Amino acid sequence: MSIYQRYTKRFFDIILCSCALIVLSPLLAATSVAIKLSSPGPILYASERAGQNKRPFHFYKFRSMHPTNHDKGMFVADADRVFPVGRIIRRLKIDELPQLINVIKGDMSIVGPRPMVAASVDRLYSGRYEMVSSIRPGLTSAASLYDYIVGDTYTNNEAYRREVLPVKLELERYYVEHESFAYDAELIGRTIVTIIQVMTGKKSFRPMKELEKIEQNIPSAQ
């Protein structure tokens, strides 16, 4: 683990997420009430994800679907189970806010590869992608933005697995190779801008600069 990962990044993770929890507490409370009124069941759900060096941890989200087994290896949400409030909080990424607690606990960072379901991590983060599990997973990354803009348009799990997942894996690998304070700050800014664009109904997004650099490594692009 680099000095940046061990000290500088961890310091900013704790400070920024602690402040975010305070500032966003009214939104967190309102979301909790809206979920409780919209669908019977718990407000949060916790699933087992793989963290740094594939260590398992409990990953928190606001519940956006009617209760059932959430970790079935599906990359595409079951639209029939998403309730109206859940659809809104998923689209605006409000459902991810409880992961601020994961960051403060040290399970995650603000920026880093998205944590995989523990049962799938050995299959997905192996060989060329083994290095992705060497750092803390994060709330956002280039792969997360790609998934938000492109992946969320998919409704078929197999098509997603074939066309989106290879790109995401290469983007996560690219992040590990280029991790730095400047790149993290850039990704945080791009995430905020992208969410605002979605909130305001903007349909066009700037091309991701990383895609040109990883194109030759994506199986479908060869």
N, C-alpha and C positions, 0 to 999 in steps of 0.2 A: 504494500500500500504506500502510495507516495505521500510526501509531506502535505501536499495540497489536499488529498483525500482525507488524511488522518486529522488534520488540524484546521486549516482554513475553510475547507468546504463544510466540515462538521460544525464549525462555529457559526457560519452563515445559515446553515440548515436550522439550527436551534433558534437563533435570533429571529429569522424571518418567519418561521412557522409558528413560533410563540406569539409574535405580533399578529400574524394572520388569524390565529384562533380567537384572539381578543377582538379584532376589528370585525371579523365575520360571524361573531357569536349570534347576532340577531338573525342572520341568514340561516345559520345552522339550526337555531331554535324554530324558525318558521318552517324550514324544510322538514324537521322532525314531526311537527304538528300536521303538516300537509300529508306526509306519508301515512301517519297513524289514521287520519280521517279517510284516506283514499283506499287503503287495502289492509285487511286484517293480517297481523303478523308483526314481527320485530321491526324496529326502525332501521337498525343496522344489520348487516350480515358480515360474518367473518369467514374467510376461506383460507385454506392452507396454501401458501405460496412459497416459492424458493427465493431466498435472499442471497446475500453475498456468499460465495463458495457453496451455493446450493443448500444453505442451512434453511430449514423451514421456519416460517413465522406466520402469525395470524394477521391477515390483510383485511382492512376495514373499508367498507363502502356503505353509503346510504342505499337501502333496498329500493330497487326500481321495478322489480318484477314480483308477481304473486309467488308466495313461498313454494319452493321445491328444491331439488338438488341443483345448486348453481354450477358446480364444477364437474361437468360431464364432457369436458374436452371440446366444447363448442366455442368457436371464435365469433360467431354471429348470434346476436341475441334472439331469443324466441319471441317474435313480435306479439304473439297471442298472449304472452304472460306479462308484457310490459303494460302497466296501468298508466292512465293519462299523466298524472303528476310525475311518475317515473320517467315517462318519455321526455318531459321537459328537463328534468334534472340530469338525465343522461346527455341530452343534446348540449346543455350548457356546462357540462362537466361538474355540476354541483355534487353529483353522487360520489365524486372522488375526494371531496374535502375531508372526510374522516381520516384519510391517509396522512394528513398533517400530524396526527397522533403517531402514526408509524414512523414518520421522519424524526420526531422528537425522541421517540424511544430508541432510535438508531437502527431500525429495521430497513429504512429507506433513506434516500436523499431527495432533494427537490428535483434535481436533474439526474437521470440515469436510465438504464434500460428498464422497460416495464417488467414487473415480476411475473413470472410464469406460474401456472398451476404446478404445485410440487410434483404431481404425478406425471407431468409431461416434460419437466425440465431436462431430464437426462436424454430424452429423445431429441429435443429441439436445440439445446445448448451443448452440443457435442462436436467433436472434430474441429472444423474451422471456427465454430461459434462457441467453443469451450471458454474462450477468454471473456465472453459477455458476462458470465457468472462470477468473474473475479472481483467485480466492484458492486457496491450497493445498488439495488434497483431504485428507480426514481418515479416521481409523480409525472414527469414529462420528459420527452426526448424527441429527436427528429423522427424516430419510428412512431411515437405516439401521435405526432402531428400528422404524419402520413396516414395513420389509421383513422384519425379524426376526419380528415378531408376526403380520403379515398375509401378506406376500409368500411366506414359507416354507411357507404352507399350499397354495400353488398348484402344480399338476403340469403344467399346460398352458401352453406358452410364449406362445401367442397371447392367451389369456385374461389372462395376467400383463401382457403388453404393452398390452392394452386397458384393464384395470381398475386395475392397481397402478402402472405406470410414470408415468401422468399425475400421480398423487398424489405420488409420490416427487420428480418434477421440481419441482412447486410447493413441496414442503417444502424442497428444496435452495435454491430461490430465496428462500424466507422466511428461511432461515438467513443467507444472504449479506446480506440487508437488516437483520438484527437481531444480527449478530455482536458479541459483547462478552465480557468476562471472566466476568461473572455468568451469561450464557447458556451459555457453554462449560462452566463448572463444573456447572451444572444438568444439562446433557446427559451429562456424565461420570457424575454420580450416578445419573441415570435409566438409563444403560446398565448400570451395575453391578447395580442393583436388578432390572432386567429379566432379566439373565443368571442371577441367583440364583433368581428366580421360575421360570425354565425348568428350572434344575437341581433344584429341589424339586418340580417337577410342577404348579405352579400354572397353572390354565387361564384365569383371568380377569385382565385387565390394565386399569389406569386409562386412560380415554379420553385421547388426546393432545390437549392444549390447542391445538396449532397447527392441527388439522384444521378447527375452526370458522372460523378466520381465513382459511384459503385455499379454503374450500369453493366460493365463487362463481367461482374461477378454474379449477376442474377441469372439463374438457370434459364428462365424464360426469355431472357434478352440475348442469349448466346446463339 
